[in-house]
Amino acid sequence: MSLHSIEEVIGFLMFVSPDADDAPGYYQIWRFMIDHRRQGQGHGRAALALALAEIRARPDARSIEICYKPSNANAKQFYASMGFVEKGLDADGHDMLAVINLA
């Protein structure tokens, strides 16, 4: 009997650190997606928790920002449960900005 490991990509998360044009310590999560067939199974929560821990461990970290469609009630509830607080719509008025302040 042999056991086989199957690796499957079920999501994607990308965050960016401040560059020379940004104030230091202000991190942004630009992309965060979990395959709709795998949502509700804890994968997104685990992935986001790892990313937040990685950012918090950086000595300059002051805040973490994410955005989502204001009509997405699931995203609003999920991000709030992870500590994000809505701060209003982006400059284009399309996406809700939410932030975790660390400093």
HELIX and SHEET records of a PDB file:
HELIX    1   1 HIS A   36  ARG A   38  5                                   3    
HELIX    2   2 HIS A   43  ARG A   56  1                                  14    
HELIX    3   3 ALA A   73  SER A   81  1                                   9    
SHEET    1   A 5 GLY A  11  VAL A  16  0                                        
SHEET    2   A 5 TYR A  26  ILE A  34 -1                                        
SHEET    3   A 5 SER A  63  TYR A  68  1                                        
SHEET    4   A 5 MET A  96  ASN A 101 -1                                        
SHEET    5   A 5 VAL A  85  LEU A  89 -1                                        
END                                                                             
